[in-house]
Amino acid sequence: MKGMLNIYDIERGVSKYSVQAHAQMGNTIDGIGSKGAEFGAPELVTGGADGCVRVWDPRQQAPVVSLEPSESEPIKPDCWSVAFGNGYN
């Protein structure tokens, strides 16, 4: 299904998280983090053909942040690139 964000446990072959992230095709994804808090937050950021950029926390179903084009925009540009950083220099 278009626009789905799925996280799989590849060792067990099961879905761990699934959410409708975008109304159209998802174009890009980035994330940072690991099992330990010292490696950053577990969030992912996605960008889609619907022009939206969203930050996801796999511990909840709704996006943490959703940046969407204005309803008045006649053409909604695709989002083709996102990046997440840990904030350390």
C-alpha positions, -999 to +999 in steps of 0.1 A: +000+000+000+013+034-009+027+056+018+031+029+045+060+030+070+069-005+082+096-016+106+104-053+105+123-076+128+142-094+100+156-121+123+120-132+132+103-121+100+076-101+117+063-066+115+072-045+146+055-012+135+032-002+107+015+031+101+001+050+071+028+077+069+018+095+037-012+098+014+009+091-016+042+073-022+069+077+005+101+090-012+127+092+015+135+081+051+162+087+076+168+079+113+192+079+141+193+060+173+199+026+187+190+005+217+208+027+241+198+063+249+234+074+243+229+068+206+200+092+202+163+091+199+144+063+181+126+086+158+125+083+120+118+112+095+100+106+062+092+127+032+066+119+006+050+126-028+022+144-008+047+171+000+047+162+037+077+157+061+069+138+092+088+127+123+077+093+137+083+076+171+077+039+167+063+039+203+032+058+191+009+057+160+006+095+153+035+115+139+055+135+165+058+164+140+040+169+106+051+196+082+026+199+054+022+222+024-005+249+026-039+238+015-039+269-008-009+257-028-021+246-063+008+222-068+022+203-038+059+196-044+073+162-037+098+158-008+129+139-020+153+144+008+153+144+046+181+142+072+182+135+109+212+143+131+222+137+167+230+174+174+266+166+185+295+185+170 
